[in-house]
Amino acid sequence: MKTYRIRKPKIVVIGGGTGLPVILKGLRDESADITAVVTVADDGGSSGSLRSTINVAPPGDLRNVLVSLSDMPKLYEDLFQYRFNKEDKFLANHSLGNLIIVALAEMKGSSYEAIQLLSTIMHIEGAVYPASEEPLTLHAVFEDGTEESGESKITKHRKKIDHVYVTNTNNPEEPQAARKVIKAIEEADMIILGPGSLYTSILPNIMIKDIGDALANAKGEVVYICNIMTQKGETEHFSDADHVKVLHEHLDRQFIDTVLVNIENVPEDYMDPEIYDEYLVQVSHDFQGLREEGCRVISTDFLKLRDGGVFHDRDKVVDEVFRLLY
């Protein structure tokens, strides 16, 4: 049931991937004033295929976020999320929503305008902005000095990443935040990072310099929702403190105020490796390391087990967010 508040707290959520929409839906149900800032560096799957064919920002993460904040009927949601069968040749594996976003971006001349129009059509509660109005390319420099470009290629190397950075895919100019993103961060009561892949869902956003600067100087509380599981080719052997240290090193300052850490154990052999093959083991805990990073730590049971997968429990996370706010 939806909660109604006299004054809605302003919450900016930054990230991408599958974890972001879950948290957004919970915040929407609690009547927060939400702004979602979504990565545009995805170059895999349907999004990657479309961005390489048509000069637009990758639509997949934006599509999922729009659905999470919409109150449209279930049938419309199912239609928007419908993915064509792999036997369908030209349309294989594309979702209808991705095609609609790309079509509107071509009609309106930008993905940003397409998302704003869809926000109205889909009765979005809150605001959805691509992190940048240009598609971005993610680059990783590994500890051995080698480099790879493209989000979908980076994790395949299974090498330890030293740092990542982003460039505009189609021009040599420095990446810039999409309009209204910086203002939203500056006015926010809270900025949430994650949950999501550290190097490929969260960092591509904050490596846009003006977003990173705004985060580093934010007046609102900056909260990081630490991943429950390590990820192949990204955070292998990472502790929760390692996640935070990487974020701080990329902005060259300690900017995260609070970290949410799950301490409930994932049952041994619970995860289905056929479905969730990118996840390895549970993130280890280093509370002394987190204290050294200057963070307040909230450690409790945030775990939700479903369909052979490990997820954050939306309601538990959102309850903790509002405890921090009030």
PADORO-537441 format. One record per residue (C-alpha): x, y, z; residue number from 0. Coordinates in Angstrom, 1 decimal. Layout:
residues N
{{X,Y,Z},NUM}
...
END
This chain:
residues 326
{{0.0,0.0,0.0},0}
{{1.3,3.4,-0.8},1}
{{2.4,5.9,1.9},2}
{{1.5,9.6,1.6},3}
{{3.7,12.3,3.2},4}
{{3.2,16.0,3.7},5}
{{6.7,16.7,2.5},6}
{{8.3,14.1,0.1},7}
{{12.0,13.7,0.7},8}
{{14.1,14.3,-2.4},9}
{{16.1,11.2,-3.2},10}
{{18.4,10.8,-6.2},11}
{{19.3,7.2,-7.1},12}
{{22.3,6.6,-9.4},13}
{{23.1,3.4,-11.2},14}
{{21.9,0.8,-13.7},15}
{{21.3,-2.9,-14.1},16}
{{18.6,-5.0,-12.4},17}
{{19.0,-3.8,-8.8},18}
{{18.1,-0.2,-9.4},19}
{{14.5,-0.6,-10.6},20}
{{13.7,-2.8,-7.5},21}
{{14.8,-0.1,-5.1},22}
{{13.0,2.6,-7.1},23}
{{9.7,0.8,-7.0},24}
{{10.0,0.6,-3.2},25}
{{10.8,4.3,-2.9},26}
{{7.9,5.2,-5.2},27}
{{5.5,3.3,-2.9},28}
{{6.8,5.3,0.0},29}
{{6.0,8.6,-1.8},30}
{{9.5,9.9,-2.2},31}
{{10.3,12.6,-4.7},32}
{{12.6,10.4,-6.8},33}
{{15.1,11.3,-9.5},34}
{{16.7,8.3,-11.2},35}
{{20.1,8.9,-13.0},36}
{{20.8,6.0,-15.3},37}
{{23.9,4.8,-17.0},38}
{{24.3,5.1,-20.8},39}
{{27.5,3.1,-21.1},40}
{{25.8,-0.3,-21.7},41}
{{27.0,-1.9,-25.0},42}
{{25.7,-5.5,-24.6},43}
{{22.5,-7.3,-25.6},44}
{{19.6,-5.5,-27.2},45}
{{20.9,-2.1,-26.0},46}
{{24.3,-2.6,-27.5},47}
{{22.9,-3.8,-30.8},48}
{{20.6,-0.8,-31.1},49}
{{23.3,1.8,-30.1},50}
{{25.7,0.4,-32.7},51}
{{23.0,0.6,-35.4},52}
{{21.4,3.8,-34.5},53}
{{23.2,6.7,-32.8},54}
{{21.3,6.7,-29.5},55}
{{22.0,6.1,-25.9},56}
{{21.4,2.5,-24.9},57}
{{17.8,2.1,-23.9},58}
{{17.7,-1.1,-21.8},59}
{{18.4,0.3,-18.3},60}
{{16.3,3.4,-19.0},61}
{{13.4,1.1,-20.0},62}
{{13.5,-0.9,-16.8},63}
{{13.6,2.3,-14.7},64}
{{10.6,3.8,-16.5},65}
{{8.6,0.7,-15.8},66}
{{9.6,0.7,-12.1},67}
{{8.3,4.2,-11.6},68}
{{5.1,3.9,-13.8},69}
{{1.6,3.1,-12.6},70}
{{0.4,1.9,-16.0},71}
{{-1.8,-1.2,-16.2},72}
{{0.0,-4.6,-16.0},73}
{{-0.9,-5.4,-19.6},74}
{{0.8,-2.2,-20.9},75}
{{3.8,-3.0,-18.7},76}
{{4.0,-6.5,-20.1},77}
{{3.8,-5.2,-23.7},78}
{{6.5,-2.6,-23.1},79}
{{8.8,-5.2,-21.6},80}
{{8.0,-7.9,-24.2},81}
{{11.1,-9.4,-25.7},82}
{{10.9,-11.0,-29.2},83}
{{11.9,-14.6,-29.5},84}
{{15.4,-15.4,-30.7},85}
{{13.9,-17.2,-33.7},86}
{{12.5,-13.9,-34.9},87}
{{15.7,-13.1,-36.8},88}
{{15.8,-9.3,-37.2},89}
{{13.9,-8.5,-34.0},90}
{{15.5,-11.4,-32.0},91}
{{16.0,-10.6,-28.3},92}
{{14.9,-6.9,-28.7},93}
{{12.3,-5.7,-26.2},94}
{{9.4,-3.6,-27.6},95}
{{10.2,-0.9,-25.0},96}
{{13.8,-0.6,-26.4},97}
{{12.4,-0.1,-29.9},98}
{{9.9,2.5,-28.7},99}
{{12.6,4.5,-26.9},100}
{{14.9,4.4,-29.9},101}
{{12.0,5.5,-32.2},102}
{{11.1,8.4,-30.0},103}
{{14.8,9.4,-29.7},104}
{{15.0,9.6,-33.5},105}
{{11.7,11.5,-33.7},106}
{{12.7,14.0,-31.0},107}
{{16.4,14.2,-31.8},108}
{{17.7,13.0,-28.4},109}
{{17.3,10.1,-25.9},110}
{{16.8,12.7,-23.2},111}
{{13.7,14.1,-24.9},112}
{{12.4,10.6,-25.6},113}
{{12.6,9.7,-21.9},114}
{{10.8,12.9,-20.8},115}
{{8.0,12.2,-23.3},116}
{{7.7,8.6,-22.2},117}
{{7.7,9.7,-18.6},118}
{{4.5,11.7,-19.3},119}
{{2.9,8.9,-21.4},120}
{{3.7,6.3,-18.7},121}
{{2.6,8.4,-15.8},122}
{{6.0,8.3,-14.1},123}
{{6.1,9.4,-10.5},124}
{{9.4,11.2,-10.3},125}
{{12.1,12.1,-12.9},126}
{{14.2,9.8,-15.1},127}
{{17.4,11.2,-16.7},128}
{{20.1,9.5,-18.6},129}
{{23.4,10.2,-16.9},130}
{{24.6,11.9,-20.1},131}
{{22.7,12.9,-23.3},132}
{{25.4,11.3,-25.3},133}
{{26.1,7.5,-25.4},134}
{{29.3,6.8,-23.5},135}
{{32.1,4.2,-23.8},136}
{{33.4,2.7,-20.6},137}
{{37.2,2.0,-20.5},138}
{{39.0,-0.1,-17.9},139}
{{42.7,0.0,-17.2},140}
{{43.8,-3.2,-15.5},141}
{{46.5,-3.5,-12.9},142}
{{48.9,-5.1,-15.5},143}
{{48.7,-1.9,-17.5},144}
{{46.6,-3.2,-20.3},145}
{{43.3,-1.6,-21.3},146}
{{39.9,-2.6,-22.7},147}
{{37.0,-0.6,-24.0},148}
{{33.3,-1.5,-23.9},149}
{{31.3,-2.6,-20.8},150}
{{30.5,-6.0,-22.2},151}
{{34.1,-6.8,-23.0},152}
{{35.8,-5.6,-19.8},153}
{{34.6,-8.4,-17.4},154}
{{35.5,-11.2,-19.9},155}
{{39.2,-10.6,-19.1},156}
{{38.9,-11.7,-15.5},157}
{{41.7,-9.4,-14.6},158}
{{41.9,-7.0,-11.6},159}
{{40.8,-3.5,-12.6},160}
{{42.9,-0.5,-11.5},161}
{{40.4,2.1,-12.6},162}
{{37.8,3.0,-15.2},163}
{{36.9,6.1,-17.1},164}
{{34.3,7.2,-19.7},165}
{{34.5,9.0,-23.1},166}
{{31.8,10.2,-25.5},167}
{{31.3,7.4,-28.0},168}
{{30.7,9.7,-31.0},169}
{{32.9,12.8,-30.3},170}
{{36.1,13.8,-28.5},171}
{{34.5,16.2,-26.1},172}
{{34.5,15.6,-22.4},173}
{{31.4,13.8,-21.2},174}
{{28.8,16.0,-19.5},175}
{{25.9,15.3,-17.3},176}
{{22.4,15.5,-18.8},177}
{{20.5,18.6,-18.1},178}
{{18.8,18.8,-14.6},179}
{{21.0,16.0,-13.2},180}
{{23.4,18.3,-11.3},181}
{{20.6,20.4,-9.9},182}
{{18.8,17.2,-8.7},183}
{{22.0,16.1,-6.8},184}
{{22.5,19.5,-5.3},185}
{{18.9,19.7,-4.0},186}
{{18.7,16.1,-2.8},187}
{{18.1,15.1,0.8},188}
{{19.8,11.8,0.0},189}
{{21.8,10.3,-2.9},190}
{{21.8,6.5,-3.3},191}
{{24.4,4.6,-5.2},192}
{{23.4,1.0,-6.2},193}
{{22.7,-1.7,-5.8},194}
{{24.4,-2.7,-9.0},195}
{{27.7,-3.7,-10.6},196}
{{30.4,-1.5,-9.2},197}
{{32.5,-1.0,-12.3},198}
{{29.9,-1.3,-15.0},199}
{{26.7,0.2,-13.5},200}
{{27.7,2.7,-10.8},201}
{{31.1,4.1,-11.8},202}
{{30.2,4.9,-15.4},203}
{{27.8,7.6,-14.0},204}
{{30.1,9.2,-11.4},205}
{{33.1,9.2,-13.8},206}
{{31.3,12.0,-15.7},207}
{{33.2,14.8,-14.1},208}
{{30.4,17.2,-13.2},209}
{{28.4,14.3,-11.6},210}
{{31.5,13.2,-9.6},211}
{{32.1,16.8,-8.5},212}
{{28.4,17.3,-7.5},213}
{{28.5,14.0,-5.5},214}
{{31.8,15.0,-3.8},215}
{{30.2,18.3,-2.7},216}
{{26.6,17.0,-2.0},217}
{{24.8,18.5,1.0},218}
{{22.5,15.4,1.1},219}
{{23.6,12.1,2.7},220}
{{25.3,9.8,0.2},221}
{{24.4,6.2,0.8},222}
{{26.0,3.2,-0.9},223}
{{24.0,-0.1,-1.0},224}
{{26.8,-2.7,-1.1},225}
{{26.3,-5.7,-3.4},226}
{{25.6,-9.0,-1.7},227}
{{27.6,-11.2,-4.1},228}
{{31.0,-10.7,-5.8},229}
{{30.9,-10.5,-9.6},230}
{{33.0,-12.3,-12.1},231}
{{35.6,-10.0,-13.8},232}
{{34.7,-7.1,-11.6},233}
{{34.8,-7.6,-7.8},234}
{{36.3,-11.1,-7.3},235}
{{37.5,-11.6,-3.7},236}
{{36.1,-8.1,-2.7},237}
{{35.0,-7.2,0.8},238}
{{32.4,-4.5,1.4},239}
{{35.3,-2.1,2.4},240}
{{37.0,-2.9,-1.0},241}
{{33.8,-1.7,-2.8},242}
{{33.8,1.6,-0.9},243}
{{37.6,2.1,-1.3},244}
{{37.3,1.8,-5.1},245}
{{34.5,4.4,-5.2},246}
{{36.6,6.8,-3.0},247}
{{39.7,6.3,-5.1},248}
{{37.9,7.1,-8.3},249}
{{36.7,10.5,-6.9},250}
{{40.0,11.0,-4.9},251}
{{38.1,11.7,-1.7},252}
{{35.9,10.0,0.9},253}
{{32.4,11.0,-0.1},254}
{{30.2,8.1,1.0},255}
{{28.5,8.8,4.3},256}
{{26.6,5.6,5.0},257}
{{26.9,2.0,3.7},258}
{{24.1,-0.6,3.8},259}
{{25.7,-4.1,4.3},260}
{{23.8,-7.4,4.3},261}
{{25.1,-9.8,6.9},262}
{{22.6,-12.6,6.5},263}
{{24.3,-15.7,5.1},264}
{{23.4,-17.0,1.6},265}
{{22.7,-20.7,1.9},266}
{{25.5,-22.8,0.5},267}
{{24.8,-23.9,-3.1},268}
{{21.6,-21.9,-3.3},269}
{{22.3,-19.9,-6.4},270}
{{21.5,-21.5,-9.7},271}
{{24.8,-21.1,-11.8},272}
{{22.9,-21.8,-15.0},273}
{{20.9,-18.5,-14.5},274}
{{23.3,-16.4,-12.4},275}
{{26.6,-17.3,-13.8},276}
{{28.2,-13.9,-13.2},277}
{{27.9,-14.1,-9.4},278}
{{30.6,-16.0,-7.4},279}
{{30.6,-15.9,-3.6},280}
{{29.1,-13.7,-0.9},281}
{{30.9,-10.4,-0.3},282}
{{33.1,-10.6,2.8},283}
{{32.9,-8.1,5.6},284}
{{35.7,-5.7,6.7},285}
{{34.1,-3.4,9.2},286}
{{37.4,-1.9,10.3},287}
{{38.2,-1.1,6.7},288}
{{34.8,0.6,6.3},289}
{{35.5,2.7,9.4},290}
{{38.8,3.7,7.9},291}
{{36.9,4.9,4.8},292}
{{34.9,7.2,7.1},293}
{{31.5,5.6,6.6},294}
{{28.7,4.9,9.0},295}
{{27.8,1.2,8.6},296}
{{24.3,-0.2,8.8},297}
{{24.7,-4.0,8.8},298}
{{21.6,-6.2,9.0},299}
{{19.5,-8.7,7.1},300}
{{18.8,-7.2,3.6},301}
{{18.6,-10.6,1.9},302}
{{15.9,-11.9,-0.3},303}
{{16.2,-15.4,-1.9},304}
{{14.0,-15.9,-5.0},305}
{{14.1,-18.3,-7.9},306}
{{17.6,-19.5,-7.3},307}
{{18.9,-16.0,-7.1},308}
{{20.2,-13.6,-4.4},309}
{{18.7,-10.1,-4.2},310}
{{18.3,-7.2,-1.9},311}
{{14.9,-7.2,0.0},312}
{{13.3,-4.1,-1.4},313}
{{11.1,-3.4,1.7},314}
{{14.0,-3.8,4.2},315}
{{16.2,-1.5,2.2},316}
{{13.6,1.2,1.8},317}
{{12.7,1.0,5.5},318}
{{16.3,1.6,6.4},319}
{{16.5,4.5,3.9},320}
{{13.6,6.3,5.6},321}
{{15.0,5.6,9.0},322}
{{18.1,7.5,7.9},323}
{{16.0,10.3,6.5},324}
{{13.8,10.8,9.6},325}
END
